[in-house]
Amino acid sequence: MKKTILITGCSSGIGYDTAKFLHSRGYDVYATARSDADVARLLGEGLNAYKLDVTNKEEIASVLKQIIKDGKELYALFNNAGYGQPGAVEDITTDVLKEQFETNFFGLHEVTYQALKIMRHQGYGRIIQHSSVLGIISLRFRGAYNASKYAIEGLSDTLRLELMGSDIYVSTINTGPVRSDFRQNAIKMFEKNVDADSSIYKDEYKAKVLKRKESKDDGVFTKDSDVVIANILHALESKTPRPRYYNTKATYLLGFFKRVLSTTLLDKILMKI
């Protein structure tokens, strides 16, 4: 019997690549995206696709009900949906911060909350939460995104402890720089929500944030999505999935620095990134 997995945020990037890979490997993939156009494209590519905005409780419930209606059990959930909101903390309004959390954190929790009811009933399951290297360390002008990913870390660590012995496993994926549309989408959110011209960081925004608009590659640390997919596959198929998976050398390096360096010394290093 095919193993069923629900994946959020499949319009592009890691979510899309993971859905395609697992489908080719024989998984029963329920790929979801926010827009009707993306769902239609996924369907046209042979995927089982549904409209799901993680900020919409009814759409989440609808897709989960469809899985049960189809006579399936929910083997796994990959909470992948999310976006980046660049900008200095003092340039991010509370409303913009709330929007970041609605998708990256509260949306992730709502999907998890609803999926857990199914997994508890069937007695098993795997939950993979997509965090980031920025859920481990913080960088300037990433405050909103950092905060949302740090929140995922705390929620997932707690949930993992609460589910011990239940045969429901929680794994957190800490992804570093991976080639996708993430950076371009983040720039769009920056231009939408940050008044860069009125900011004390105006010049730095131009030099460190907006220049990424034309950039397609961050250099030697940037990898393709296969490094993430390999860890997702392990989390799905290992008898004992790891509680945490690091992706890319950047994550390993910064994670190591976080463990062994003083905060003052780590800050000096992070100021140069």
N, C-alpha and C positions, 0 to 999 in steps of 0.2 A: 504493500500500500504506500502510495506517495506521501511524503511528509509535507504538510501545508505550512507555509510561512506568509505572514502579512508584513509587507514592507511599506513604510510611508516615505514620501518625498522621492518618487521615482521619475520625475520629469527629466532629470539629467544627472550627470555626475555619478557619485558613488551609489546612490539608490538605484539609478537606472542600470548601471553596469552590474550591480549585485543581482538585480532582478533577472537580467538577461542570462547571467552566468548560472544562477541556481536553476532557472528554467531549463537550460541546456543540460544540466546535470540530473534532471529528473524530478526536481522539487515541484510541488503544486504551489506556484507563486501567485499570491494576490497582490499585484502591484498597484499602488495608489498614487494619485497626484491631485493637486488642487483644481486645475483647470480642465474643462471639458475637452479642449483642443489636445492637451497632453494625454488625456485618457484615450481619446480617439486614435492618436498616434501609436500609443502602446498596444492598443487592440489590433491595429493594422500590422504591427510587428509580431503578432502571434501571442502576445501576453494576455493573461487574464487580468484585466485592469478595471479599476473603479475610481470614482471621484471621492476624494477624502481630504478635507481640510482639517488638520488636527485641532483647530480652534472651534470646530463645529461638532458638538457632542452627538447630534443626530446622525451626521454622516459617519462618524466612527461606529455608532451602534448599528447602522444600516449595513455596513460592510461585514461586521462581525456576525450579524444575523444571517447574512448571505452565506457565509462560510458554513454555519450550522445547517442552514436550509439545504445546502449542497451535499449534506451528509458527511462533512469533513470534521476532523478534529484539528484544533489549532496547535500544531507542534511548536511553532516559534513565532516571535514578533521581533522585527528589526525596526526600532524607532530611529529613523534616519532624518526625518523632516527637520529643517532648520535653516536659518540664514544668519548672516553677519551684519551687525550695525556698527560701523566705525564711527569714531568721533570721541574727543576728549570728554571725560565725565562732566565737566562744567558746561559743555556744549550740548549735552543730551538731556532733553526735558524728561520729566517723570512719565509723561504719556508715551514718549518714544521708548523709554525703558520698559514700560508695561507691555508694549507691542512686542518687543523682543522676547520677553518672558512668556507671553501668551502662546507663541509658537514653539520656542525652544524648550521651555520648561513645563508650563501648564498643559500645553498640548501633548507633550510626551507623557506627562503623568496621566492625563485623561485616557489616552490609548492604553497605557499600561493598566490603569484601574479597571477598565472595562474588559480587557483581555484576560486579566487575572481571574475574573469570575469564571471564565470558561476553563482556564487551566486548573483552577482549584477543583472544579467539578469533575474534570477528566483525570486529575491526579498527576499531571506532569506538564512540562513545558519549558521553553527556553526564551528568555527575554534578553535582547541585545540592545543596549542603550548607546547611541552614538554621541559621545562627548568630544573631547578635543585635547590637543596638547595645551590649549588655553583653558582647560579645566584643571590643569596642574600648575601652570605658571601664568603670570599676568604680563601683558605688554601694553605700552602706552597706546592710547587711542583705540583700545579694544574693550573698554570698561563694560559696556552693555553685554557684549558677547561673552567676555570673561565671566561676568556675574551669572549669566544663564547657564554656562557650562559648569561652573563651580557648584551651582545648585543641583545640577544633574548628578554630580559626584556624590554629594551628601545624601540625596534621595536614594540613589542606587545602592550605595554602601549600606544604608539602613535596611532597604528592602531585601538585599542579599542575606543579611543576618536574620531577618524575620522569616525568610523562606527556607532556611537551612533544615534539611531532613524531609522536605516536602516533595522532592524530585522536580522542583521548579528552580531552574538555575538563572541567575542574573549575571551578565557579563557587560563590562563597560569597555567601549572602544575609544582609545585616545589617539586620534588621528592628527598627524602633522601636515605639512604642505603636500597636497595631492592635486594633480591637474584636473580641473573641473571648471564649471561656470561660477563657482562660489565667489571668487574674487570680483568678477564683473558684476554680479548681483549685489555684492556688498557696496560697491562704489555707487550703484544706483540708489541704495538706501541712504548712503552718506549724502549724496546730492539732494535727495528728497527732504531729509530731516535735520541737516546741520547747516547753520548759517556760517559757512566758512569765512566769508569776507569780513565778518564782524568779530571773528575770533582772535584771541591773542596768539593762537597757533596757526594763523593764516598761512604763513610762509612754510611751516613744517607740513601742513596739510598738502600743499602743492608739491613739496619735495618727497614726502613719505607715503602719502595716501593716494592722491589723485594721479600720481605717475603710474600707479598700478593699473590704471584704466587701459593703458596700451600694452601692459606687460602680460605675457602668456606663460612665463616660467620664472620661478624664483631661484633657479640655479640648481646646484648639486644636491640640495636637500629635498627638492620637489620630486615626487614619485607618481607613478600611475596608480590607478585605483586597485590594481591587482594585489598590491601589498595589504590593502584593507580586506579585500575579498578572501585572501588566504586565512586571515584571522577569523573572519566571520564563519568560514567553513569549519575551522577548528571548533569554534564555539557551538556550532550546530551538530558536529559529528563526533566530537570527543566524548568518551564516557564521563569524564570529569572536566568540563570546560573551565577555563581560567576565569577568575573574577575580573581580571583586567588584561587588556591587550594594547600594547604600544605599537603604533605604526610609524614608520620612517625613522631614520637616524636622528632627526631633529627632536623627536619625542623622547627617545632613549637618552639623548645627551642632556636635554633640559630637565627631564625627570631625575636623572642622576645628580645634576647640579642642585636641584631642589632638596634632595635628600642630604647632601654632604656639605653644602656651602652655608655660610651664615647668610641671613637675610640681606645684610648690608652689602656683602660681596656679590650675591646673586643680583641684587638691584643694579649694581655697576655693570654687570654683564648684560642684563636685559635692556639697559638704557642704550646699548650699542646696536640692538637689533632693530 
